[in-house]
Amino acid sequence: MYRICDREGALLYVGMGRNPAARWASHSEQHEWWQRAARFRVEWFATRKEAAAAELEAIRSEDPECNIYGRPGWGEYVYSKYMQKLGMDWQPSSGQEGDRHVTASQRSE
């Protein structure tokens, strides 16, 4: 999982990938916010499943400016299908009524 910040340290984006440098190259070609990227921090996890859960938690708790996925109302169906492939259970959050984001709970292995 990685975090991308601007020169002042403001969090722009949280993402994940096996090869962060390759993902960053992709971001540089696809997103205007990339021009502001100046600081990068990578955090490694033992499994992709753990990284995915940490990524979602970071998006929710740290509120990166340029992330779309993982925020309330963003289309939980698409992401939930992806997370199911990783073996994660997804349930509606216990937030206010109308709150559409989901929370992850790992299955006991």
C-alpha positions in Angstrom: 0.0 0.0 0.0 1.3 3.5 -0.7 0.5 7.1 0.1 1.3 10.0 -2.2 1.6 13.5 -0.8 2.3 16.9 -2.2 5.3 19.1 -1.3 3.5 20.4 1.8 2.7 16.9 3.0 -1.0 16.9 2.2 -2.2 13.5 1.4 -3.3 13.2 -2.3 -3.8 9.5 -2.8 -3.7 6.1 -1.2 -3.4 3.0 -3.3 -1.9 -0.4 -3.5 0.0 -2.6 -5.9 2.6 -5.3 -6.0 4.9 -2.9 -7.9 4.3 0.7 -6.6 6.6 2.3 -9.2 4.6 0.7 -12.1 1.4 2.0 -10.5 2.9 5.5 -10.2 3.8 5.4 -13.8 0.2 4.6 -14.6 -1.0 7.4 -12.4 1.3 9.9 -14.1 -0.3 9.1 -17.4 -3.9 9.1 -16.2 -4.4 11.8 -13.5 -3.8 15.5 -13.4 -3.2 15.5 -9.7 0.0 13.6 -10.4 1.8 16.8 -11.2 1.5 17.7 -7.5 3.0 14.4 -6.3 6.2 15.0 -4.4 6.4 12.5 -1.5 5.8 8.7 -1.5 5.5 6.3 1.3 5.2 2.5 0.9 3.9 0.1 3.5 4.2 -3.6 2.8 1.8 -6.3 3.9 2.1 -10.1 4.0 -0.9 -10.6 1.8 -2.9 -8.6 -0.8 -6.0 -9.1 1.4 -4.3 -7.3 4.3 -3.1 -4.5 2.0 -6.6 -4.1 0.6 -8.2 -3.8 4.0 -5.5 -1.3 5.1 -6.0 0.7 1.9 -9.7 1.1 2.5 -9.2 2.0 6.1 -6.6 4.6 5.2 -8.9 6.1 2.5 -11.7 6.4 5.1 -9.7 7.6 8.0 -7.1 9.8 6.3 -9.4 11.3 3.6 -6.9 11.6 0.7 -7.9 14.4 -1.7 -7.8 12.5 -4.9 -9.2 9.1 -4.0 -12.7 8.3 -5.3 -13.0 4.6 -4.4 -13.7 3.7 -0.8 -15.7 6.8 0.0 -19.4 6.8 0.9 -21.7 6.3 -2.2 -18.9 5.4 -4.6 -20.3 2.3 -6.0 -19.8 -0.4 -3.4 -20.9 -3.2 -5.8 -17.8 -3.0 -8.0 -15.4 -2.9 -5.2 -17.2 -5.6 -3.2 -16.9 -8.0 -6.1 -13.1 -7.3 -6.2 -12.8 -7.8 -2.4 -14.8 -11.1 -2.6 -12.1 -12.4 -5.0 -9.6 -11.7 -2.2 -11.7 -13.7 0.2 -13.1 -10.8 2.2 -16.6 -10.4 3.6 -18.3 -7.0 3.0 -21.2 -5.5 5.0 -22.9 -2.2 5.1 -21.3 0.2 7.6 -23.1 1.1 10.8 -23.1 4.8 9.9 -26.1 7.0 9.4 -29.0 5.9 7.3 -28.1 6.3 3.7 -24.4 5.8 4.3 -23.4 3.5 1.5 -19.8 2.6 2.4 -18.9 -0.8 3.5 -16.7 -2.4 6.2 -14.4 -5.3 5.8 -14.1 -8.3 8.2 -11.7 -11.1 7.5 -13.0 -14.6 7.4 -11.5 -16.9 10.0 -9.0 -19.0 8.2 
